Amino acid sequence: MKILGVIIFLAGMFVFSTGFVFLDLASLPLKNDLYSLDVLGFFNNMFSLDPRTASFQSILSALFILMGCFICFAGTILMRNDDGPI
């Protein structure tokens, strides 16, 4: 169970960190900011430039971050769970 807990915790940390990247990219029109890097420019095409849609995508990205927190918490519970001497 501890290995499964570590794997779930790492998956939650991945979801958490990608949620922050998505939040940053989704809120670009709200900040009046554009990235000039090629990698972030590619991902910038996946998000809307309309402020209403960008705010909705920012809310969804924040929920993605919250989901990552819950997944990390579930992983820590599995790591702490003691199955006994089996």
PDB file of N, CA, C and O in Angstrom:
ATOM      1  N   MET A   1       0.821  -1.199   0.000  1.00  0.00           N
ATOM      2  CA  MET A   1       0.000   0.000   0.000  1.00  0.00           C
ATOM      3  C   MET A   1       0.861   1.257   0.000  1.00  0.00           C
ATOM      4  O   MET A   1       0.449   2.296  -0.516  1.00  0.00           O
ATOM      5  N   LYS A   2       2.055   1.164   0.578  1.00  0.00           N
ATOM      6  CA  LYS A   2       2.895   2.357   0.627  1.00  0.00           C
ATOM      7  C   LYS A   2       3.381   2.758  -0.761  1.00  0.00           C
ATOM      8  O   LYS A   2       3.478   3.948  -1.064  1.00  0.00           O
ATOM      9  N   ILE A   3       3.687   1.775  -1.605  1.00  0.00           N
ATOM     10  CA  ILE A   3       4.123   2.080  -2.960  1.00  0.00           C
ATOM     11  C   ILE A   3       2.977   2.713  -3.746  1.00  0.00           C
ATOM     12  O   ILE A   3       3.182   3.676  -4.484  1.00  0.00           O
ATOM     13  N   LEU A   4       1.777   2.172  -3.585  1.00  0.00           N
ATOM     14  CA  LEU A   4       0.608   2.737  -4.245  1.00  0.00           C
ATOM     15  C   LEU A   4       0.350   4.157  -3.753  1.00  0.00           C
ATOM     16  O   LEU A   4      -0.020   5.024  -4.545  1.00  0.00           O
ATOM     17  N   GLY A   5       0.537   4.404  -2.466  1.00  0.00           N
ATOM     18  CA  GLY A   5       0.369   5.743  -1.917  1.00  0.00           C
ATOM     19  C   GLY A   5       1.370   6.729  -2.485  1.00  0.00           C
ATOM     20  O   GLY A   5       1.027   7.876  -2.775  1.00  0.00           O
ATOM     21  N   VAL A   6       2.606   6.284  -2.645  1.00  0.00           N
ATOM     22  CA  VAL A   6       3.633   7.161  -3.229  1.00  0.00           C
ATOM     23  C   VAL A   6       3.308   7.474  -4.688  1.00  0.00           C
ATOM     24  O   VAL A   6       3.470   8.610  -5.134  1.00  0.00           O
ATOM     25  N   ILE A   7       2.851   6.469  -5.426  1.00  0.00           N
ATOM     26  CA  ILE A   7       2.501   6.684  -6.833  1.00  0.00           C
ATOM     27  C   ILE A   7       1.322   7.639  -6.950  1.00  0.00           C
ATOM     28  O   ILE A   7       1.326   8.527  -7.803  1.00  0.00           O
ATOM     29  N   ILE A   8       0.316   7.465  -6.106  1.00  0.00           N
ATOM     30  CA  ILE A   8      -0.840   8.362  -6.138  1.00  0.00           C
ATOM     31  C   ILE A   8      -0.442   9.767  -5.709  1.00  0.00           C
ATOM     32  O   ILE A   8      -0.926  10.746  -6.278  1.00  0.00           O
ATOM     33  N   PHE A   9       0.434   9.881  -4.710  1.00  0.00           N
ATOM     34  CA  PHE A   9       0.909  11.193  -4.279  1.00  0.00           C
ATOM     35  C   PHE A   9       1.663  11.900  -5.406  1.00  0.00           C
ATOM     36  O   PHE A   9       1.463  13.095  -5.626  1.00  0.00           O
ATOM     37  N   LEU A  10       2.523  11.178  -6.117  1.00  0.00           N
ATOM     38  CA  LEU A  10       3.263  11.789  -7.222  1.00  0.00           C
ATOM     39  C   LEU A  10       2.336  12.168  -8.376  1.00  0.00           C
ATOM     40  O   LEU A  10       2.555  13.184  -9.036  1.00  0.00           O
ATOM     41  N   ALA A  11       1.309  11.366  -8.625  1.00  0.00           N
ATOM     42  CA  ALA A  11       0.327  11.723  -9.653  1.00  0.00           C
ATOM     43  C   ALA A  11      -0.426  12.983  -9.248  1.00  0.00           C
ATOM     44  O   ALA A  11      -0.710  13.838 -10.088  1.00  0.00           O
ATOM     45  N   GLY A  12      -0.749  13.099  -7.967  1.00  0.00           N
ATOM     46  CA  GLY A  12      -1.415  14.305  -7.486  1.00  0.00           C
ATOM     47  C   GLY A  12      -0.535  15.533  -7.596  1.00  0.00           C
ATOM     48  O   GLY A  12      -1.019  16.621  -7.907  1.00  0.00           O
ATOM     49  N   MET A  13       0.760  15.367  -7.342  1.00  0.00           N
ATOM     50  CA  MET A  13       1.682  16.498  -7.487  1.00  0.00           C
ATOM     51  C   MET A  13       1.810  16.904  -8.955  1.00  0.00           C
ATOM     52  O   MET A  13       1.968  18.088  -9.254  1.00  0.00           O
ATOM     53  N   PHE A  14       1.744  15.942  -9.868  1.00  0.00           N
ATOM     54  CA  PHE A  14       1.775  16.263 -11.288  1.00  0.00           C
ATOM     55  C   PHE A  14       0.524  17.038 -11.689  1.00  0.00           C
ATOM     56  O   PHE A  14       0.614  18.027 -12.418  1.00  0.00           O
ATOM     57  N   VAL A  15      -0.640  16.596 -11.218  1.00  0.00           N
ATOM     58  CA  VAL A  15      -1.893  17.300 -11.515  1.00  0.00           C
ATOM     59  C   VAL A  15      -1.864  18.701 -10.920  1.00  0.00           C
ATOM     60  O   VAL A  15      -2.307  19.659 -11.554  1.00  0.00           O
ATOM     61  N   PHE A  16      -1.341  18.820  -9.704  1.00  0.00           N
ATOM     62  CA  PHE A  16      -1.240  20.110  -9.022  1.00  0.00           C
ATOM     63  C   PHE A  16      -0.351  21.077  -9.797  1.00  0.00           C
ATOM     64  O   PHE A  16      -0.722  22.234  -9.997  1.00  0.00           O
ATOM     65  N   SER A  17       0.813  20.614 -10.231  1.00  0.00           N
ATOM     66  CA  SER A  17       1.746  21.502 -10.930  1.00  0.00           C
ATOM     67  C   SER A  17       1.242  21.858 -12.333  1.00  0.00           C
ATOM     68  O   SER A  17       1.406  22.998 -12.769  1.00  0.00           O
ATOM     69  N   THR A  18       0.639  20.917 -13.039  1.00  0.00           N
ATOM     70  CA  THR A  18       0.092  21.263 -14.349  1.00  0.00           C
ATOM     71  C   THR A  18      -1.110  22.188 -14.221  1.00  0.00           C
ATOM     72  O   THR A  18      -1.385  22.980 -15.123  1.00  0.00           O
ATOM     73  N   GLY A  19      -1.822  22.093 -13.113  1.00  0.00           N
ATOM     74  CA  GLY A  19      -2.921  23.030 -12.866  1.00  0.00           C
ATOM     75  C   GLY A  19      -2.423  24.457 -12.757  1.00  0.00           C
ATOM     76  O   GLY A  19      -3.083  25.380 -13.234  1.00  0.00           O
ATOM     77  N   PHE A  20      -1.263  24.654 -12.131  1.00  0.00           N
ATOM     78  CA  PHE A  20      -0.693  26.003 -12.055  1.00  0.00           C
ATOM     79  C   PHE A  20      -0.265  26.506 -13.427  1.00  0.00           C
ATOM     80  O   PHE A  20      -0.435  27.686 -13.733  1.00  0.00           O
ATOM     81  N   VAL A  21       0.284  25.630 -14.252  1.00  0.00           N
ATOM     82  CA  VAL A  21       0.662  26.037 -15.614  1.00  0.00           C
ATOM     83  C   VAL A  21      -0.593  26.393 -16.408  1.00  0.00           C
ATOM     84  O   VAL A  21      -0.611  27.399 -17.116  1.00  0.00           O
ATOM     85  N   PHE A  22      -1.637  25.577 -16.296  1.00  0.00           N
ATOM     86  CA  PHE A  22      -2.881  25.859 -17.006  1.00  0.00           C
ATOM     87  C   PHE A  22      -3.513  27.159 -16.502  1.00  0.00           C
ATOM     88  O   PHE A  22      -4.061  27.930 -17.290  1.00  0.00           O
ATOM     89  N   LEU A  23      -3.438  27.401 -15.193  1.00  0.00           N
ATOM     90  CA  LEU A  23      -3.993  28.633 -14.643  1.00  0.00           C
ATOM     91  C   LEU A  23      -3.253  29.848 -15.175  1.00  0.00           C
ATOM     92  O   LEU A  23      -3.869  30.867 -15.487  1.00  0.00           O
ATOM     93  N   ASP A  24      -1.951  29.746 -15.277  1.00  0.00           N
ATOM     94  CA  ASP A  24      -1.172  30.857 -15.811  1.00  0.00           C
ATOM     95  C   ASP A  24      -1.501  31.110 -17.267  1.00  0.00           C
ATOM     96  O   ASP A  24      -1.646  32.261 -17.678  1.00  0.00           O
ATOM     97  N   LEU A  25      -1.621  30.045 -18.058  1.00  0.00           N
ATOM     98  CA  LEU A  25      -1.928  30.214 -19.476  1.00  0.00           C
ATOM     99  C   LEU A  25      -3.367  30.660 -19.703  1.00  0.00           C
ATOM    100  O   LEU A  25      -3.633  31.422 -20.633  1.00  0.00           O
ATOM    101  N   ALA A  26      -4.297  30.202 -18.876  1.00  0.00           N
ATOM    102  CA  ALA A  26      -5.698  30.577 -19.063  1.00  0.00           C
ATOM    103  C   ALA A  26      -5.952  32.027 -18.668  1.00  0.00           C
ATOM    104  O   ALA A  26      -6.860  32.666 -19.199  1.00  0.00           O
ATOM    105  N   SER A  27      -5.156  32.547 -17.741  1.00  0.00           N
ATOM    106  CA  SER A  27      -5.396  33.910 -17.271  1.00  0.00           C
ATOM    107  C   SER A  27      -4.576  34.954 -18.021  1.00  0.00           C
ATOM    108  O   SER A  27      -4.532  36.109 -17.598  1.00  0.00           O
ATOM    109  N   LEU A  28      -3.929  34.581 -19.118  1.00  0.00           N
ATOM    110  CA  LEU A  28      -3.141  35.550 -19.897  1.00  0.00           C
ATOM    111  C   LEU A  28      -3.973  36.726 -20.408  1.00  0.00           C
ATOM    112  O   LEU A  28      -3.519  37.864 -20.291  1.00  0.00           O
ATOM    113  N   PRO A  29      -5.171  36.514 -20.970  1.00  0.00           N
ATOM    114  CA  PRO A  29      -5.944  37.680 -21.422  1.00  0.00           C
ATOM    115  C   PRO A  29      -6.393  38.575 -20.272  1.00  0.00           C
ATOM    116  O   PRO A  29      -6.569  39.779 -20.458  1.00  0.00           O
ATOM    117  N   LEU A  30      -6.579  38.005 -19.095  1.00  0.00           N
ATOM    118  CA  LEU A  30      -6.996  38.816 -17.956  1.00  0.00           C
ATOM    119  C   LEU A  30      -5.860  39.682 -17.441  1.00  0.00           C
ATOM    120  O   LEU A  30      -6.091  40.744 -16.864  1.00  0.00           O
ATOM    121  N   LYS A  31      -4.620  39.220 -17.654  1.00  0.00           N
ATOM    122  CA  LYS A  31      -3.440  39.966 -17.213  1.00  0.00           C
ATOM    123  C   LYS A  31      -2.873  40.857 -18.307  1.00  0.00           C
ATOM    124  O   LYS A  31      -1.925  41.604 -18.065  1.00  0.00           O
ATOM    125  N   ASN A  32      -3.441  40.787 -19.511  1.00  0.00           N
ATOM    126  CA  ASN A  32      -2.914  41.494 -20.691  1.00  0.00           C
ATOM    127  C   ASN A  32      -1.442  41.176 -20.904  1.00  0.00           C
ATOM    128  O   ASN A  32      -0.613  42.068 -21.083  1.00  0.00           O
ATOM    129  N   ASP A  33      -1.139  39.893 -20.880  1.00  0.00           N
ATOM    130  CA  ASP A  33       0.236  39.424 -20.999  1.00  0.00           C
ATOM    131  C   ASP A  33       0.282  38.319 -22.043  1.00  0.00           C
ATOM    132  O   ASP A  33      -0.627  37.492 -22.119  1.00  0.00           O
ATOM    133  N   LEU A  34       1.321  38.306 -22.831  1.00  0.00           N
ATOM    134  CA  LEU A  34       1.509  37.248 -23.821  1.00  0.00           C
ATOM    135  C   LEU A  34       2.928  36.723 -23.711  1.00  0.00           C
ATOM    136  O   LEU A  34       3.867  37.491 -23.500  1.00  0.00           O
ATOM    137  N   TYR A  35       3.081  35.431 -23.853  1.00  0.00           N
ATOM    138  CA  TYR A  35       4.403  34.823 -23.828  1.00  0.00           C
ATOM    139  C   TYR A  35       5.003  34.836 -25.230  1.00  0.00           C
ATOM    140  O   TYR A  35       4.295  34.642 -26.218  1.00  0.00           O
ATOM    141  N   SER A  36       6.286  35.060 -25.307  1.00  0.00           N
ATOM    142  CA  SER A  36       6.952  35.038 -26.609  1.00  0.00           C
ATOM    143  C   SER A  36       7.711  33.739 -26.839  1.00  0.00           C
ATOM    144  O   SER A  36       8.230  33.524 -27.934  1.00  0.00           O
ATOM    145  N   LEU A  37       7.789  32.874 -25.847  1.00  0.00           N
ATOM    146  CA  LEU A  37       8.488  31.610 -26.015  1.00  0.00           C
ATOM    147  C   LEU A  37       7.686  30.670 -26.907  1.00  0.00           C
ATOM    148  O   LEU A  37       6.455  30.690 -26.899  1.00  0.00           O
ATOM    149  N   ASP A  38       8.385  29.860 -27.663  1.00  0.00           N
ATOM    150  CA  ASP A  38       7.710  28.972 -28.609  1.00  0.00           C
ATOM    151  C   ASP A  38       6.885  27.891 -27.912  1.00  0.00           C
ATOM    152  O   ASP A  38       5.775  27.579 -28.344  1.00  0.00           O
ATOM    153  N   VAL A  39       7.421  27.326 -26.841  1.00  0.00           N
ATOM    154  CA  VAL A  39       6.711  26.236 -26.161  1.00  0.00           C
ATOM    155  C   VAL A  39       5.429  26.751 -25.529  1.00  0.00           C
ATOM    156  O   VAL A  39       4.368  26.150 -25.698  1.00  0.00           O
ATOM    157  N   LEU A  40       5.519  27.860 -24.803  1.00  0.00           N
ATOM    158  CA  LEU A  40       4.317  28.406 -24.179  1.00  0.00           C
ATOM    159  C   LEU A  40       3.393  29.028 -25.225  1.00  0.00           C
ATOM    160  O   LEU A  40       2.179  29.072 -25.028  1.00  0.00           O
ATOM    161  N   GLY A  41       3.955  29.506 -26.329  1.00  0.00           N
ATOM    162  CA  GLY A  41       3.114  30.018 -27.404  1.00  0.00           C
ATOM    163  C   GLY A  41       2.275  28.928 -28.037  1.00  0.00           C
ATOM    164  O   GLY A  41       1.145  29.178 -28.456  1.00  0.00           O
ATOM    165  N   PHE A  42       2.819  27.713 -28.113  1.00  0.00           N
ATOM    166  CA  PHE A  42       2.043  26.582 -28.631  1.00  0.00           C
ATOM    167  C   PHE A  42       0.863  26.280 -27.723  1.00  0.00           C
ATOM    168  O   PHE A  42      -0.256  26.093 -28.201  1.00  0.00           O
ATOM    169  N   PHE A  43       1.105  26.232 -26.410  1.00  0.00           N
ATOM    170  CA  PHE A  43       0.026  25.956 -25.471  1.00  0.00           C
ATOM    171  C   PHE A  43      -0.929  27.136 -25.340  1.00  0.00           C
ATOM    172  O   PHE A  43      -2.078  26.965 -24.932  1.00  0.00           O
ATOM    173  N   ASN A  44      -0.457  28.334 -25.684  1.00  0.00           N
ATOM    174  CA  ASN A  44      -1.313  29.506 -25.605  1.00  0.00           C
ATOM    175  C   ASN A  44      -2.445  29.424 -26.622  1.00  0.00           C
ATOM    176  O   ASN A  44      -3.500  30.020 -26.407  1.00  0.00           O
ATOM    177  N   ASN A  45      -2.254  28.703 -27.718  1.00  0.00           N
ATOM    178  CA  ASN A  45      -3.306  28.569 -28.722  1.00  0.00           C
ATOM    179  C   ASN A  45      -4.456  27.689 -28.240  1.00  0.00           C
ATOM    180  O   ASN A  45      -5.526  27.695 -28.849  1.00  0.00           O
ATOM    181  N   MET A  46      -4.259  26.942 -27.173  1.00  0.00           N
ATOM    182  CA  MET A  46      -5.315  26.087 -26.646  1.00  0.00           C
ATOM    183  C   MET A  46      -6.283  26.848 -25.742  1.00  0.00           C
ATOM    184  O   MET A  46      -7.347  26.332 -25.399  1.00  0.00           O
ATOM    185  N   PHE A  47      -5.920  28.067 -25.358  1.00  0.00           N
ATOM    186  CA  PHE A  47      -6.739  28.852 -24.444  1.00  0.00           C
ATOM    187  C   PHE A  47      -7.311  30.060 -25.172  1.00  0.00           C
ATOM    188  O   PHE A  47      -6.710  30.567 -26.120  1.00  0.00           O
ATOM    189  N   SER A  48      -8.454  30.510 -24.733  1.00  0.00           N
ATOM    190  CA  SER A  48      -9.180  31.570 -25.412  1.00  0.00           C
ATOM    191  C   SER A  48      -8.591  32.945 -25.090  1.00  0.00           C
ATOM    192  O   SER A  48      -7.974  33.137 -24.042  1.00  0.00           O
ATOM    193  N   LEU A  49      -8.789  33.886 -25.996  1.00  0.00           N
ATOM    194  CA  LEU A  49      -8.380  35.266 -25.771  1.00  0.00           C
ATOM    195  C   LEU A  49      -9.552  36.134 -25.334  1.00  0.00           C
ATOM    196  O   LEU A  49      -9.368  37.310 -25.020  1.00  0.00           O
ATOM    197  N   ASP A  50     -10.761  35.565 -25.311  1.00  0.00           N
ATOM    198  CA  ASP A  50     -11.935  36.278 -24.832  1.00  0.00           C
ATOM    199  C   ASP A  50     -11.916  36.320 -23.305  1.00  0.00           C
ATOM    200  O   ASP A  50     -11.731  35.278 -22.676  1.00  0.00           O
ATOM    201  N   PRO A  51     -12.101  37.489 -22.688  1.00  0.00           N
ATOM    202  CA  PRO A  51     -12.014  37.570 -21.218  1.00  0.00           C
ATOM    203  C   PRO A  51     -13.037  36.708 -20.474  1.00  0.00           C
ATOM    204  O   PRO A  51     -12.719  36.153 -19.422  1.00  0.00           O
ATOM    205  N   ARG A  52     -14.262  36.586 -21.005  1.00  0.00           N
ATOM    206  CA  ARG A  52     -15.264  35.750 -20.322  1.00  0.00           C
ATOM    207  C   ARG A  52     -14.863  34.285 -20.356  1.00  0.00           C
ATOM    208  O   ARG A  52     -14.932  33.592 -19.341  1.00  0.00           O
ATOM    209  N   THR A  53     -14.447  33.817 -21.514  1.00  0.00           N
ATOM    210  CA  THR A  53     -14.017  32.423 -21.638  1.00  0.00           C
ATOM    211  C   THR A  53     -12.741  32.181 -20.857  1.00  0.00           C
ATOM    212  O   THR A  53     -12.567  31.114 -20.269  1.00  0.00           O
ATOM    213  N   ALA A  54     -11.837  33.167 -20.843  1.00  0.00           N
ATOM    214  CA  ALA A  54     -10.588  33.028 -20.093  1.00  0.00           C
ATOM    215  C   ALA A  54     -10.849  32.941 -18.593  1.00  0.00           C
ATOM    216  O   ALA A  54     -10.162  32.201 -17.890  1.00  0.00           O
ATOM    217  N   SER A  55     -11.832  33.689 -18.095  1.00  0.00           N
ATOM    218  CA  SER A  55     -12.146  33.586 -16.668  1.00  0.00           C
ATOM    219  C   SER A  55     -12.749  32.226 -16.338  1.00  0.00           C
ATOM    220  O   SER A  55     -12.467  31.667 -15.279  1.00  0.00           O
ATOM    221  N   PHE A  56     -13.585  31.682 -17.245  1.00  0.00           N
ATOM    222  CA  PHE A  56     -14.132  30.342 -17.030  1.00  0.00           C
ATOM    223  C   PHE A  56     -13.027  29.287 -17.049  1.00  0.00           C
ATOM    224  O   PHE A  56     -13.029  28.371 -16.226  1.00  0.00           O
ATOM    225  N   GLN A  57     -12.081  29.411 -17.987  1.00  0.00           N
ATOM    226  CA  GLN A  57     -10.966  28.471 -18.043  1.00  0.00           C
ATOM    227  C   GLN A  57     -10.062  28.616 -16.825  1.00  0.00           C
ATOM    228  O   GLN A  57      -9.467  27.632 -16.384  1.00  0.00           O
ATOM    229  N   SER A  58      -9.949  29.807 -16.278  1.00  0.00           N
ATOM    230  CA  SER A  58      -9.160  29.999 -15.053  1.00  0.00           C
ATOM    231  C   SER A  58      -9.819  29.311 -13.869  1.00  0.00           C
ATOM    232  O   SER A  58      -9.142  28.724 -13.026  1.00  0.00           O
ATOM    233  N   ILE A  59     -11.141  29.386 -13.812  1.00  0.00           N
ATOM    234  CA  ILE A  59     -11.866  28.698 -12.729  1.00  0.00           C
ATOM    235  C   ILE A  59     -11.693  27.191 -12.852  1.00  0.00           C
ATOM    236  O   ILE A  59     -11.491  26.503 -11.851  1.00  0.00           O
ATOM    237  N   LEU A  60     -11.771  26.671 -14.086  1.00  0.00           N
ATOM    238  CA  LEU A  60     -11.563  25.240 -14.283  1.00  0.00           C
ATOM    239  C   LEU A  60     -10.130  24.828 -13.926  1.00  0.00           C
ATOM    240  O   LEU A  60      -9.917  23.737 -13.396  1.00  0.00           O
ATOM    241  N   SER A  61      -9.162  25.680 -14.209  1.00  0.00           N
ATOM    242  CA  SER A  61      -7.776  25.383 -13.847  1.00  0.00           C
ATOM    243  C   SER A  61      -7.594  25.393 -12.333  1.00  0.00           C
ATOM    244  O   SER A  61      -6.841  24.584 -11.792  1.00  0.00           O
ATOM    245  N   ALA A  62      -8.281  26.308 -11.646  1.00  0.00           N
ATOM    246  CA  ALA A  62      -8.218  26.326 -10.183  1.00  0.00           C
ATOM    247  C   ALA A  62      -8.842  25.053  -9.602  1.00  0.00           C
ATOM    248  O   ALA A  62      -8.349  24.515  -8.610  1.00  0.00           O
ATOM    249  N   LEU A  63      -9.915  24.580 -10.213  1.00  0.00           N
ATOM    250  CA  LEU A  63     -10.502  23.309  -9.774  1.00  0.00           C
ATOM    251  C   LEU A  63      -9.560  22.145 -10.040  1.00  0.00           C
ATOM    252  O   LEU A  63      -9.535  21.178  -9.279  1.00  0.00           O
ATOM    253  N   PHE A  64      -8.785  22.234 -11.117  1.00  0.00           N
ATOM    254  CA  PHE A  64      -7.776  21.219 -11.424  1.00  0.00           C
ATOM    255  C   PHE A  64      -6.709  21.192 -10.323  1.00  0.00           C
ATOM    256  O   PHE A  64      -6.257  20.119  -9.923  1.00  0.00           O
ATOM    257  N   ILE A  65      -6.310  22.363  -9.838  1.00  0.00           N
ATOM    258  CA  ILE A  65      -5.343  22.457  -8.739  1.00  0.00           C
ATOM    259  C   ILE A  65      -5.933  21.850  -7.472  1.00  0.00           C
ATOM    260  O   ILE A  65      -5.253  21.110  -6.761  1.00  0.00           O
ATOM    261  N   LEU A  66      -7.193  22.160  -7.187  1.00  0.00           N
ATOM    262  CA  LEU A  66      -7.852  21.605  -6.007  1.00  0.00           C
ATOM    263  C   LEU A  66      -7.968  20.087  -6.099  1.00  0.00           C
ATOM    264  O   LEU A  66      -7.802  19.392  -5.097  1.00  0.00           O
ATOM    265  N   MET A  67      -8.250  19.571  -7.289  1.00  0.00           N
ATOM    266  CA  MET A  67      -8.310  18.125  -7.485  1.00  0.00           C
ATOM    267  C   MET A  67      -6.946  17.487  -7.220  1.00  0.00           C
ATOM    268  O   MET A  67      -6.870  16.398  -6.649  1.00  0.00           O
ATOM    269  N   GLY A  68      -5.868  18.160  -7.633  1.00  0.00           N
ATOM    270  CA  GLY A  68      -4.523  17.668  -7.351  1.00  0.00           C
ATOM    271  C   GLY A  68      -4.243  17.605  -5.857  1.00  0.00           C
ATOM    272  O   GLY A  68      -3.583  16.680  -5.384  1.00  0.00           O
ATOM    273  N   CYS A  69      -4.749  18.597  -5.108  1.00  0.00           N
ATOM    274  CA  CYS A  69      -4.579  18.571  -3.647  1.00  0.00           C
ATOM    275  C   CYS A  69      -5.284  17.371  -3.032  1.00  0.00           C
ATOM    276  O   CYS A  69      -4.741  16.714  -2.144  1.00  0.00           O
ATOM    277  N   PHE A  70      -6.498  17.084  -3.506  1.00  0.00           N
ATOM    278  CA  PHE A  70      -7.237  15.932  -2.972  1.00  0.00           C
ATOM    279  C   PHE A  70      -6.551  14.609  -3.324  1.00  0.00           C
ATOM    280  O   PHE A  70      -6.546  13.678  -2.518  1.00  0.00           O
ATOM    281  N   ILE A  71      -5.978  14.527  -4.515  1.00  0.00           N
ATOM    282  CA  ILE A  71      -5.273  13.303  -4.906  1.00  0.00           C
ATOM    283  C   ILE A  71      -4.023  13.120  -4.040  1.00  0.00           C
ATOM    284  O   ILE A  71      -3.723  12.003  -3.619  1.00  0.00           O
ATOM    285  N   CYS A  72      -3.293  14.209  -3.769  1.00  0.00           N
ATOM    286  CA  CYS A  72      -2.116  14.124  -2.888  1.00  0.00           C
ATOM    287  C   CYS A  72      -2.522  13.688  -1.487  1.00  0.00           C
ATOM    288  O   CYS A  72      -1.834  12.884  -0.857  1.00  0.00           O
ATOM    289  N   PHE A  73      -3.640  14.219  -1.001  1.00  0.00           N
ATOM    290  CA  PHE A  73      -4.115  13.844   0.324  1.00  0.00           C
ATOM    291  C   PHE A  73      -4.476  12.369   0.382  1.00  0.00           C
ATOM    292  O   PHE A  73      -4.191  11.698   1.374  1.00  0.00           O
ATOM    293  N   ALA A  74      -5.108  11.855  -0.688  1.00  0.00           N
ATOM    294  CA  ALA A  74      -5.444  10.430  -0.727  1.00  0.00           C
ATOM    295  C   ALA A  74      -4.176   9.579  -0.745  1.00  0.00           C
ATOM    296  O   ALA A  74      -4.136   8.508  -0.139  1.00  0.00           O
ATOM    297  N   GLY A  75      -3.151  10.050  -1.434  1.00  0.00           N
ATOM    298  CA  GLY A  75      -1.887   9.319  -1.448  1.00  0.00           C
ATOM    299  C   GLY A  75      -1.223   9.279  -0.089  1.00  0.00           C
ATOM    300  O   GLY A  75      -0.640   8.262   0.285  1.00  0.00           O
ATOM    301  N   THR A  76      -1.302  10.387   0.666  1.00  0.00           N
ATOM    302  CA  THR A  76      -0.694  10.386   2.002  1.00  0.00           C
ATOM    303  C   THR A  76      -1.470   9.478   2.955  1.00  0.00           C
ATOM    304  O   THR A  76      -0.877   8.862   3.840  1.00  0.00           O
ATOM    305  N   ILE A  77      -2.784   9.392   2.783  1.00  0.00           N
ATOM    306  CA  ILE A  77      -3.567   8.472   3.614  1.00  0.00           C
ATOM    307  C   ILE A  77      -3.168   7.028   3.326  1.00  0.00           C
ATOM    308  O   ILE A  77      -3.043   6.222   4.248  1.00  0.00           O
ATOM    309  N   LEU A  78      -2.965   6.696   2.043  1.00  0.00           N
ATOM    310  CA  LEU A  78      -2.545   5.338   1.704  1.00  0.00           C
ATOM    311  C   LEU A  78      -1.138   5.044   2.213  1.00  0.00           C
ATOM    312  O   LEU A  78      -0.839   3.906   2.574  1.00  0.00           O
ATOM    313  N   MET A  79      -0.266   6.061   2.247  1.00  0.00           N
ATOM    314  CA  MET A  79       1.084   5.828   2.773  1.00  0.00           C
ATOM    315  C   MET A  79       1.072   5.593   4.273  1.00  0.00           C
ATOM    316  O   MET A  79       1.892   4.836   4.792  1.00  0.00           O
ATOM    317  N   ARG A  80       0.145   6.239   4.976  1.00  0.00           N
ATOM    318  CA  ARG A  80       0.067   6.084   6.425  1.00  0.00           C
ATOM    319  C   ARG A  80      -0.666   4.824   6.852  1.00  0.00           C
ATOM    320  O   ARG A  80      -0.501   4.363   7.982  1.00  0.00           O
ATOM    321  N   ASN A  81      -1.473   4.263   5.964  1.00  0.00           N
ATOM    322  CA  ASN A  81      -2.285   3.110   6.281  1.00  0.00           C
ATOM    323  C   ASN A  81      -1.384   1.904   6.589  1.00  0.00           C
ATOM    324  O   ASN A  81      -0.527   1.536   5.785  1.00  0.00           O
ATOM    325  N   ASP A  82      -1.589   1.310   7.740  1.00  0.00           N
ATOM    326  CA  ASP A  82      -0.799   0.145   8.155  1.00  0.00           C
ATOM    327  C   ASP A  82      -1.681  -1.082   8.021  1.00  0.00           C
ATOM    328  O   ASP A  82      -2.705  -1.205   8.693  1.00  0.00           O
ATOM    329  N   ASP A  83      -1.274  -1.986   7.147  1.00  0.00           N
ATOM    330  CA  ASP A  83      -2.054  -3.191   6.910  1.00  0.00           C
ATOM    331  C   ASP A  83      -1.766  -4.295   7.922  1.00  0.00           C
ATOM    332  O   ASP A  83      -2.413  -5.341   7.884  1.00  0.00           O
ATOM    333  N   GLY A  84      -0.838  -4.092   8.800  1.00  0.00           N
ATOM    334  CA  GLY A  84      -0.506  -5.104   9.766  1.00  0.00           C
ATOM    335  C   GLY A  84       0.674  -5.946   9.309  1.00  0.00           C
ATOM    336  O   GLY A  84       1.407  -5.544   8.406  1.00  0.00           O
ATOM    337  N   PRO A  85       0.865  -7.111   9.923  1.00  0.00           N
ATOM    338  CA  PRO A  85       2.052  -7.927   9.633  1.00  0.00           C
ATOM    339  C   PRO A  85       1.968  -8.749   8.355  1.00  0.00           C
ATOM    340  O   PRO A  85       2.866  -9.547   8.086  1.00  0.00           O
ATOM    341  N   ILE A  86       0.933  -8.579   7.572  1.00  0.00           N
ATOM    342  CA  ILE A  86       0.774  -9.401   6.357  1.00  0.00           C
ATOM    343  C   ILE A  86       1.801  -9.036   5.324  1.00  0.00           C
ATOM    344  O   ILE A  86       1.821  -9.620   4.241  1.00  0.00           O
TER     345      ILE A  86
END
